[in-house]
Amino acid sequence: MAAAVRRFLIGDPIPTAHELYHRLSKVQALAVFSSDALSSVAYATEEILLVLVLAGTGALQLSLPIALAIAALLAIVGSSYYQTIHGYPSGGGAYIVAYDNLGKAPGLIAAAALLIDYTLTVAVSITAGVAAVTSAVPSLYAFRVELCLVAIAFVAWANLRGVRESGTLFAVPTYGFVLIFLALIATGTIRVLTGSLAPALSPEMRPPMAGVQSLAWFLVLRAFASGCTALTGIEAISNGIRAFEKPEADNAGRTLIAMVVLLATMFLGITFLSRLLGVAPLEHETIVSQVGRQVFGTGPLYLALQAGTAAILILAANTSFADFPRLSSILARDRYLPRQMANLGDRLVFNNGIIGLGLLASALVVFFGGQTHRLIPLYAVGVFLAFTLSQSGMVRHWYRQRGQGWRVKAGVNGMGAVATGVVLVVIVASKLIHGAWIVIFLLPICVLFFHAIKSHYAAVADQLSLEGLSPEEWGDLASRRRHKVVVPVSGIHRGTLPALRFARSLSKDVTAVMVDVEPEVTAGVRDKWLAWGQDIPLVVLESPYRSTIGPLLDYLADLDRREPDRGLAVVVLPEFVTATRWHSLLHNQTAQLVKKILVYQRGHTAKDRVIIDVPYHLRR
């Protein structure tokens, strides 16, 4: 039943040999890897204005110069990542580039920064998408957290169905948003030029808040830092090169150029219109909604704009759902994350990474109450740290390669490293007390977590290594040892007999053990044992405090002490298995509990005990 439901929701398994047929075309890849970057135009301008308005409405006129500076930075970073794509055609994420060229510590810092940023991307994009919905339908504002959780579950489900299916599913809303947004910019500009939409009068120079005027330049820098959220997602294409159809690097490079051009056009366009129309941030309505109402009215085009904005913001989380599992799998391959993160699921996607990201983002949404503005200060710190480390690593990469034109390539990446490094300093300085400190605090914790996992795997490998062992001596020693078999029983019935017979087949030295919790039951077992015990001695253990586990563990420990030179102590557990899972809730599950305790309990030595489960299946 569970398998049928799984196939209905996720689809039939895909053979590994078909992986090449499930890669993305450039059109699909733009929808999958660019939705995060493209969606940022829906809130990046608003984040600039939210800071500038603190210095008085007259400061809003600085939004366009700030947007131009961000667009220039976008061109630099885009050019740098174009270089990265061709320098690492098999996938050049910040972790790989920094690890290969700068060392282990910078690589792990880049990985931690990206994992944190991908989680924040999901939370920010989903909450911003729901904000677009609640702007159009204010009655839904009280249910914003619930709507966010449903949206996260939807995007996770779509990704569990496979990369190609999610690309096809998200292509229509992504391109629909691009078209309606470009139409908004074109229509608004034409209407202003033709006089059918009168530009708003310059906003009245409202006095700044007390104490703010002396901090004007700091507010400008903070507004710039907030607007730099428009650059988040730029690295996604270089991380996901292997998801492209062949030739992967060429297709990824062309897709990156298309994304940068679209992003710059849309970001500058909405900032220009918002400045021209004199809109200012409102608590319950976004900047895009205000501009849309003035340009389109409140008719179908406005509703299409809001629907498209909500869709792209929600689907922007798809970029993280594509990259977070992929990066997690690489870290797991290098033994810095649990190995399960590297397992490909039925649909050739990393299921554990997708589910893990969904749970982390959901926790953030609940903790911050579904408020985009509370999440934004945490945003962009990680991504710009990863930008800087990646571009610095590429400079060293070109220097080491010294191929044709390496100086130009190193110069492009060097310029990108300097630019993103300066922005990183600005972001940290301006957002530190507003929440950026949380990300800075989490980074070393994540790196320590990576090292702890790596150390565990190294210790396991060392203890499992065959170094120092001789096959002949080990085999000879094992053949000379006799095994002691212990069969814990709670009664004598059809479920016990197969375990006793199996124990007898393993060794001549078999003992059945029963803990005397209920004297009447114990007396009944003793009466039947001569007939059904298969000549196996029965030892009854006293239990004055009615504990089943304690006396059994004491007996096994005493056995270890009394017979230190014997072979393995084999514990054979009889267990009856109910016909349905819910029937098991009606039973004590003692055998399961004993098994788990014995597995993790160390006896005379770590290798002295074997636990064998002998199930007896009950019929319906």
N, C-alpha and C positions, 0 to 999 in steps of 0.2 A: 504493500500500500504506500509506504513512504517513498519507495523508488518511483512509483507511478506519479505521485504528486511532484516529486523532484523533477522528473522529465517534463511534466506538464508546465511547470513554472520556468525551468531553465532551458529545457530542450534536450534532444538526444546527444549522447557523448560524441565527440569528434575525434577521429583517429589522429595520432601524432603525425602520421605521414601527410595529412591534409593541411598542416600548418601553413604552408606556402600559399594555399588557396584562400586563407582567411586573413590575409593582410589587407591594408587599407590603400585605396587610391588617393590621389592628392585631394580630390573633392571630399572624400570621407574623412581624411586625416585633418583637413582644415576644421571640420566640425568637431572632431574628437579632441585635438590638441590645441585648438585656438579659442575654444569657447570661454576659457578662463580669462585670457587676455582681452578678447573682444567684449566680454561682458563688463569689464571694469569701467568702460565708458559710461555705464549707467550710474556709477557712484563716485568715480574719481573726481569729477568736477564738483560734485556736491561736497566732498570732503575738503576740497580747497576752500570753497565758500564758507563752510562751517567754521573754519579757523579765521578767515579774513574778517568775517562779520564781527568778531570780538573787538577789532580795532575801529569799529564804526562802519556803516554801510558804504561810506566813501572809499573804503579800502577794497571793496569788491571789484573795482576797476583793475586791480592788479592780477585778477584771475587769468586774463589772456596772456600777459607776459610770462606768468608762471607756467601756463600750459605750453607755451612755445619752448621754454627751457626743458620741460619734460619731454616734449616731442623730439628735441635735439638729442637728449639722453637716450630716447628710444631708438633713434637711428644708430647711435654709437653701439648700444648693446646688441641691437639686431645684427649689425655688421660683425660684431665680435662672435656671436653665436653661429653666424654663417661660416666663419672660419673654423669654429669648433666642430661643426657637422662634418666638414671635409677633412679635418685633422683626425677625428675619431669616427670614421664612417660606420663602425659597428655599434655605435652608441656612445655619446660623449657627455654623460651627465656630470654634474659638478663633483660628485663623489669619485668617479673613475678618474677624471682629469686631475683633481687635486691629489688623490692617493698616488697616482702614477708619477706625478711630477714634483709634488711638494712634500710628500711623505704621509705616514699613517695618520698622525694627529690632525693635520689640515683636512685630509680626506674624510675622517670620521666627523669632524666639526661640520663640514659641508653636508654630509649625509644627515646629521641630526637637524641642521637648519632646514633642509628640504623637507624632511618628514614632518617637522613642526609646521612649516609653511603650507604643505599640502593639506594638513588637517584643518588649519585656519582657513584655507581657501574654500574648502567645502562649507564650513560654518558661515563664513562671510557671504559667499555667493548665494547660499540657500536663504539666509536671513534677508539679504538684499532683494532676492526674488520675491519672497513673501511680502516684503515691504511694498513692492510694486503692486502686488495684488491688493493689499490692504489700502493703498492709496486710491485705487479705483473702487474698492468695496470696503468702506471704513468699518462696516459692521463686523468684519472678520478680524479686526485688529486684536480683539481679546483672545483669539485662538491662534495667534501667530506661532507660538512654540509648537503646538500640535501640527500645524501646517508644515512647519520646517521638518519635523520628524517624518511625516509622511513623504515629503519630497526627497529626503535623504534615502529612505527605504526604496523609493522608486528608482532613483539613479543607481543605487547599489544593485538592485534586481536587474536593471538593464545591462549593467556591466557583467554580471554573473552569466548572462546569456552569451557573452563572447564579444571580442573586439569588433569584428565586422558587423555584427548585428547592432551593437550600440552605435557604431558610426552611421549606419543606415537610419536608425531610429532618430538620431540627433541631428542629422543633416538638414531636414526640413525646417525645424524651428530655428536652427542657427542661421541658415541663409535667409529665412523669413525675417529674422530680427535685423540682419544686415541691410536688407532691402528697405524695410520700413524706416530704419534709422537714417539711412542715406536719403530716403524720400523726405523725412522730416527736415534734415539739414538743407537739402536743395529747395524744398518748398518754402521754408522759412526765409532763406536768403533771397529767393526770387520775389517773395511777397514784400520784403523790406525794400528791395531795390525798385519795385514797381509802385510802391506806395500803398499797397492794399493792406499792409500790416505796419502800422506806425511804431517805430521804436519807442520804448518807454523813455520818459524824461530821466535825466541823470538823477539817481537817488539823492535824496536830501542828505547833506553831510551831517549825519547824526554824530554827536560827540562820542568818542570812545569810552569804554568802561574805565572806571577809576583805576589808575595804575597801569593801564595797558599801553598808553601812548609811548612810554619809555621803552616798551618791549616790542615796538613795531617791527624791527628787523627780525627779532626772534619769531614773531608770529608769521612773518613772510616765509622764513625757513621752515617753520612747522607746517605751513600750508603747502609748501613745495614737497615736504616729506609725505604728507597725507596724499597729495596728488600722485606721488610715485607709485601708488598702488596700481596705477594704470599699466605698469610694467610687469606685474606679477603674471606668470604663465609664459613669459617669453622663452624660458629654458625648456619648456615641455617638449618641443619638437626634437631638440638635440638629445633629450633623454629617451625618446621613443622611436629612434631611427629604425630599429629592427621591426617595427610594426608596419613599415611602408612596403609597398610593392617595389620590386627591383626596377631600376637601380636605386637602392634605398637612399643613399646620400644625396643624389641629384634631386630626387623627388622631395626629400625633406628640406633641402635648401630652397627650392622654388616655393614650397608651402610656407616657409618662414618669411620669405620676401612678401608674399601675398598678405600674410597676417600683419606684418609691420605696416605696410601701406594702408590697409583697411583700418587698423587701430589708430594710426596717427590722424587719418582723415576724420574718423568719427569723433575722436577725443577733441581735436581742435574745433570741429564743427559745433559740437554741443556746447563747448565753452564759449565760443564766439556768440552763438545765439542767446545763451543765458545772460551774457554780458549786455548784448544789444537790447534784449527785452526786459532787462532790469529785474530778473527774478532773484529771490533770496531764499535761503533754506527755511523750510517749515517743518514742524514736528511730524505732521501726519500726511505730508505729500512730498514726493521726491522732486528734484529739479527737473528730471526728464518729464515727469507728469505735468509740471507747470508749463514747461516750454511746449509740450504737445498740445495742451489745451489752448494756448494762444495761437499756435500755428494751424492746428487741425480742427479746433472747436472740440465739442464733446461727442461727436458722431462716431461712425464706424472706424475711421482712420485712427482716432485717438484710442479707441478700445483695442484696435489692432496693435498700436504702439505699446500699450500697457501689457497686453497679452504677450507680445513678442519679447518685451523687456523681462517680464516675469519668467518666461520660458528660458531665455538665454542665461539669466542669472542662476536659475535652478540647474540648468544643464551645464553651467560653467564648472560645477562640481565634478563633471565627468572628466575634465582634464586631470584632476587629482586622482580620480578613481582609475585612470589609465596609468599614471606615473608612480603613485605611492606603492601599489603592489609590485611594479616592475623594479623600483629601487629596493624595496624590501627583499625581493627575491635575490638581488645581487648581493646585498648585505648578508643574507642567509647563506648564500653560496660561499661567501668568505668567512662564514662562521661568526658573524657579528650579530645575527638575529636567529631566533629559533629556526631549525631546518624546515619546519612545516611551512614557513613563508615562501619557500622555494618550490613547493609542490604545485604543479599545473593541475587544474581541475578538469572536469569532464569536457568543458567548452574551451579548453586551451587558454584559460585565464587563471591568474593566481587568486583563487577563491579566498584564502585566509587573509590575504592583504586587503581585499575588497571589503570583507566583513569587518576586519579590524578597524579600517578607516571609517566605516559607517558608524561603528560604536563610539569611537573617539570623537568624531564630529558631533554626534547626537549629544554626547555628554557636554560638550562645549556650548551647544545651543541651549540646553536646559540650564546650565550654570549661569550663562549671561542673559537669560530671559529672552532669547530671540532678537536682541537689539544689535543691529549692524554697527552702530556708532560705538558701542562698548567693545566690540571685537576688533575694529579697525586699528586702534593703537598697538595691538599685538602683531598686526599684519605687516608684512614687507621687511621686517628686521631679518628674518631668516633667509628670505629670497635674495636680498641684496648682499648678505654675507656669502651666500652660495655663489652669486654672480662674481663677487670679487675674488674668491678663491679659485673659481673655475677659470676666469680670464687670466689671473696670475699664473695658474698652472699651464695655460696654453702658451704664454710667453716663454716659459721654460721649455715647453714641448718643442716649439719651433727652433729655439736656440740649440737644443740637443739634436734635432733632426738636420738642421742646416741644409735644407733642400733648396730648390729653385724659388727665389723670391721670399726667402724666410724672413728677411728683415722687415719687409712690408707687412707680412702676416703677423709677425711679432709686434710690430708697431700698432696695428689695428687692435689686437688683443690687449696690448699694454694700455692704450687709450681707454679701452673699455674697463680695464681693471682700476685705473685711476679714477675714472668718472663714477663707477659704482662704489668705489671705496669712499670717495668724498660724500656721496649720497648716504652711504651707510652711517658715516659719522653724524651727518645732519639728522638722520632718522632717529638714531639712538639718543642724541642730545635733546631733540625736540619732543620725543615721545617717552623718554625714560620714566618720568613720574606718572605718566598716563597709562602705563601698562606694559611698555616695552621691556621693563625690568623682568617681567615674568618669563619672557622668551630667553633673555640673557641668563636667567637663573636655571632654566630647563636645559640649556645647551650642554653644560658640563655634566649634568646628571645623565643625559642621554649617552654621552661619550663614555662615562663610567659604566653605564648599563651595557654598552657594546663590549667593553673590555671584560666585564664580568662573564658575559656569555662566551666570548672567545676563550677566556681562561678555563671555563667549565669544559668546553669541547676539547681543549688541549689536554686537560687532566684526564678526561674520559679516554681519549686516544692513547695516552701514555699508559693507563691502567689496562687497556685492552690489547696493547702491543704484545707480539710474540717474542720480542727481544729478550734474550736470556733464558729462553725455554728450549729444551731439546725434544723433538717429536718422539724419539725412541724412549728416553727416560720418562717422559710424561705418560706415554701409552703403557709402559711396563708398570709404573706406579699405580695407574688407574686399574689395571687388570688384577693386581694383587689385593686390592682393597675390597672388603665386603660392605654392603650397604645395609643400613638399618632403616626399615620402613615402618612408619607410624601412621595409623589410620584413625583420626578422630571420628567418633560416631556419636549421634544423639539418640539412636534407637536402632532396632533391627527390623528392616523392612525391605521392599523391592529396590529402593534407591540405594541401600547400603551394600547389598550382595555383590553388584558388579565391581564396586570399589575394593571389596575384600578379595575377590577373585583376581583382580588386576594386581593388587599388592602382592599376593602369593606368587604371581608369575614373575615378579621382579626380584624377589629374594626369599630365602628361607627364614630370614630373621625379621619377622613381621609382628607387630604388637598393635592391638586395637586399644584406643584410649577413650574413656567416657568420663565426663565431668558430672559428678553427682549433685545436680541442682534440685531435682525432684526425686526423693527416695522411692516413691511408688513406681515411677517410670524406670528407675535404675533396677529395681527388683524384678520388673517384668523383662527387662533386657537380659539380666542374668539367667532367668529361667529359660529363655529361648536360645541362649548363646551356645549351649552344648550341641543343640541340633543344627543351628544355622551358622555358627561361627567359623566353620571350615578349618577347625583345629588351630585357630589363631588365638593366642592368649588375650584376654581382656583385662585391662588395668583400669580400675575405677579411681578417679581422683576426687578427694574431698574438696568441697567448696563452701566454707562456712559463711561467706558473704554473697553466695549465689552468683558469683562471677563465672562465666564460661571461658573467657579468654585467658584470664590470669593464671589459673592452675595449669592450663595447657602449655603456656609459655614457660612456666616454672619447670614443668616436666621435661620439655625439650632442652632447656638450659642445663638441667641436672644431667640429662643424657650426654650433652656435649662435654661436661666435666668428667663424667664417669668413663667415657670411651673416647679419649682424645685422638686415638690412632685409627679409628674406624673410617670407612669411606663416607660417602654422602649420607646425610640424614634425609630420607625421602618422606615427605608428608603427602599422603594420598587423601584427598578430600572428597567424600561422597556428597553429591548435591543433586537435588531434584529440581528440574526446570519446569516452571508452570507453562500452561498452554498459551497464555496471552500475557503481555507485559503487565497489564493492570492487576492480574491475579497475584503477581509477585508482591504487590503492596500488602497482601493479606498474610504474608509470612515474615519470619524474623530476619531472613537474609544472613544467618549466622555464618554459613560457609563463605559467603562473599567477604564478610568482615574479617574472618580468620585468615583468608587468603591475602587480603591487602596488608594486614598487620605482619604476617610472616614474610611477605615479599620484602618489606622495608625494614624488618628487624634483622640485625646482625647477630649471629650466634658465635660459636667457637672461633671461626674465621669467616671472612666474607663469602667464601665459596662452599661452605659446608652444607647448605640446605637447598633442596629442590622441592617445589610445591607442584603437585599434579592434581588437576581437577578432573573428576570422573562424573560427568553429568548423566542424569536419568530423566528423560523427557516424558512429561505427563501428557496424556491424550486429552483432547477437548471433551 
